[in-house]
Amino acid sequence: MPYLVVTPILFLLGGMLVYYLIMPLAIKFFLSFESSGLNTSLPIQLEAKVNEYLSLVMKLIFAFGLSFQLPVVLSLLARIGVVDSQFLKERRKYVVVIIFAAAALLTPPDPVTQIGLAIPLLLLYELSIISVKFIEKKNKEKNAQH
């Protein structure tokens, strides 16, 4: 039951992060490339199209929403005994590399959105370790009662 509540909340948080934080920062980053042509012989202007903007926003919201499901997936894997907190702690350095690689693949090729996805995912991974520890503690208490 808690997973049915937490899953949409995490997806919504991922979408809100994109809409309210990542997209404004990304737009500022992209606009920083504009030039009027005074310093250079060639002016550079952003010619944004609504369908491209909406496509980018929807892809980012979907990518962030899915990636924010990390604690749910890891805690479910812990419940069925596939992973434990020690396993997650020992693989932390590999997960950092995987998270940054996934952020590079899921977002446009700019550092703002990539870091904007990677840092929350790292925090969610640490939160997952804590939730897995909690699940292990509950399982030990349940086994001790039987």
DOFIBA-129354 format. One line per field, with one value per residue (C-alpha): x, y, z; residue in one letter. Coordinates in steps of 0.001 Angstrom, whole numbers. Each point is the difference from the previous one (the first is absolute). Layout:
<minus>
c1 = [X / ...]
c2 = [Y / ...]
c3 = [Z / ...]
aa = [a / ...]
</minus>
This chain:
<minus>
c1 = [0 / 2716 / 1479 / -3277 / 227 / 3744 / 308 / -2187 / 1387 / 3578 / -981 / -1688 / 3084 / 2167 / -2329 / -112 / 3783 / 155 / -2705 / 928 / 3790 / 1693 / -1829 / 496 / 3700 / 296 / -1734 / 2428 / 2883 / -1234 / -699 / 3568 / 1122 / -1950 / 2030 / -1125 / 2791 / 1801 / 3022 / -102 / -924 / -2804 / -3009 / -1352 / -3666 / -2143 / -2907 / -2018 / -2947 / -2892 / -141 / 3751 / -236 / -2983 / 1699 / 3122 / -1996 / -2095 / 3061 / 1753 / -3052 / -329 / 3745 / 115 / -3265 / 1240 / 3403 / -1611 / -1453 / 3436 / -889 / -3177 / 1841 / 2853 / -2312 / -2106 / 3192 / 950 / -3404 / 447 / 3608 / 1886 / 1950 / 918 / 1399 / 3556 / -162 / -1208 / 2718 / 2774 / -1143 / -391 / 2988 / -1285 / -3484 / 1388 / 1547 / -3183 / -2177 / 2135 / 33 / -3783 / -379 / 2136 / -2159 / -3405 / 517 / 1044 / 3750 / 384 / 1547 / -2888 / -2618 / 2490 / 1127 / -3604 / -946 / 3124 / 27 / -3625 / 595 / 3036 / -2089 / -2761 / 2553 / 1129 / -3645 / -457 / 2818 / -1738 / -3367 / 1601 / 1581 / -3436 / -1508 / 2790 / -626 / -3732 / 694 / 2343 / -2643 / -2635 / 2295 / 847 / -3692 / -548]
c2 = [0 / 2578 / -576 / 1016 / 3336 / 621 / -850 / 2826 / 2450 / -705 / 257 / 3333 / 1255 / -920 / 1838 / 3049 / 74 / 104 / 2602 / 2410 / -356 / -1826 / 1557 / 3634 / -700 / -1811 / 2848 / 2500 / -2260 / -230 / 3739 / 716 / -1107 / 2791 / 2864 / 3133 / -142 / 3102 / -1895 / -2657 / 193 / -2514 / 603 / -3008 / -54 / -2593 / -967 / -2158 / -1930 / -869 / -3655 / -443 / 1715 / -2107 / -3150 / 798 / 829 / -3171 / -2196 / 1572 / -337 / -3666 / -663 / 1751 / -1600 / -3480 / 556 / 1247 / -3511 / -1229 / -264 / -1934 / -2473 / -538 / -428 / -2528 / -1882 / 46 / -1387 / -3027 / -449 / 938 / 2887 / 1049 / 3215 / -1350 / -921 / 3504 / 1636 / -2087 / 869 / 3738 / 1077 / -1967 / 1418 / 3552 / -692 / -1714 / 2895 / 2593 / -2134 / -393 / 3743 / 635 / -2338 / 1111 / 3764 / 2436 / 488 / 2835 / -182 / 1766 / -2676 / -2857 / 1170 / 900 / -3651 / -1602 / 1786 / -824 / -3595 / -248 / 1321 / -2473 / -2827 / 944 / 171 / -3469 / -1366 / 1371 / -1458 / -3380 / 39 / 718 / -2913 / -2318 / 1065 / -687 / -3430 / -913 / 1030 / -2023 / -3063 / 368 / -119 / -3264]
c3 = [0 / 787 / -3450 / -1634 / 1816 / -349 / -3724 / -1383 / 2575 / -1103 / -3664 / 714 / 1867 / -2979 / -2361 / 2254 / 186 / -3794 / -433 / 2778 / 282 / -2872 / -2975 / 1106 / 582 / -3335 / -1864 / 1581 / -1040 / -3594 / -170 / 1110 / -3480 / -1687 / -1435 / -1797 / -2547 / 1279 / 1327 / -2679 / -3630 / 423 / 2285 / 1878 / 986 / 1704 / -2221 / 2324 / -1358 / 2262 / -1042 / 618 / 3381 / 1061 / -1259 / 2021 / 3138 / -254 / -572 / 2984 / 2246 / -989 / 497 / 3376 / 1129 / -850 / 1535 / 3208 / 412 / 1121 / 3728 / -818 / -2227 / 2467 / 2980 / -1939 / -889 / 3677 / 993 / -2238 / 1120 / -3179 / 1580 / 3517 / 1452 / 149 / -3699 / -861 / 2124 / -1560 / -3551 / 671 / -2132 / -2995 / 456 / -91 / -3415 / -1232 / 1199 / -1794 / -3150 / 133 / 563 / -3073 / -2094 / 1272 / -226 / -2728 / -418 / 2473 / 3462 / 1758 / -631 / 390 / 3430 / 817 / -484 / 1476 / 3363 / 924 / -1105 / 2262 / 2885 / -831 / -57 / 3500 / 1064 / -1506 / 2148 / 3104 / -1036 / -738 / 3482 / 1449 / -1959 / 1204 / 3605 / -395 / -1521 / 2865 / 2554 / -1855 / -122 / 3683 / 924 / -1903]
aa = [m / p / y / l / v / v / t / p / i / l / f / l / l / g / g / m / l / v / y / y / l / i / m / p / l / a / i / k / f / f / l / s / f / e / s / s / g / l / n / t / s / l / p / i / q / l / e / a / k / v / n / e / y / l / s / l / v / m / k / l / i / f / a / f / g / l / s / f / q / l / p / v / v / l / s / l / l / a / r / i / g / v / v / d / s / q / f / l / k / e / r / r / k / y / v / v / v / i / i / f / a / a / a / a / l / l / t / p / p / d / p / v / t / q / i / g / l / a / i / p / l / l / l / l / y / e / l / s / i / i / s / v / k / f / i / e / k / k / n / k / e / k / n / a / q / h]
</minus>
